[in-house]
Amino acid sequence: MKLAAILGVIALVGIFFTVGVWTGISLKEVTASAPGKTEFRIHLNNLQRKDLTPQLREYLKSRIYYLASVMPKQDLPKDNFDYGPVDETVLAGASGIKDATSPKEVYERAMAKRGR
């Protein structure tokens, strides 16, 4: 009788552990993609404004294209987000890209993913 109770407890712990790990992985995937989508949407909305400085406009474009190049295609909005290539001279050294890729390459990757 004791052995059956111990085995039952072990089985329940195993089930709870498995469900916990699976749920944790699922939540990690959701939270990992959500910030990129949120940041993308915020920058896209900000680009609609007419009172942006040229440097801020190019920085926002740079961030949008970077995010679009790394986000899954299904997470990209249906809206048009092609504002033309980033003018690096206007950025004056500021960067919206996390790696050493050039803004031109990032723009091309983003447009290719969008299906331009």
Secondary structure as GFF3:
##gff-version 3
##sequence-region A 1 116
A	DSSP	alpha_helix	2	47	.	.	.	ID=ss1
A	DSSP	alpha_helix	54	70	.	.	.	ID=ss2
A	DSSP	three_ten_helix	73	75	.	.	.	ID=ss3
A	DSSP	alpha_helix	88	91	.	.	.	ID=ss4
A	DSSP	alpha_helix	103	114	.	.	.	ID=ss5
###
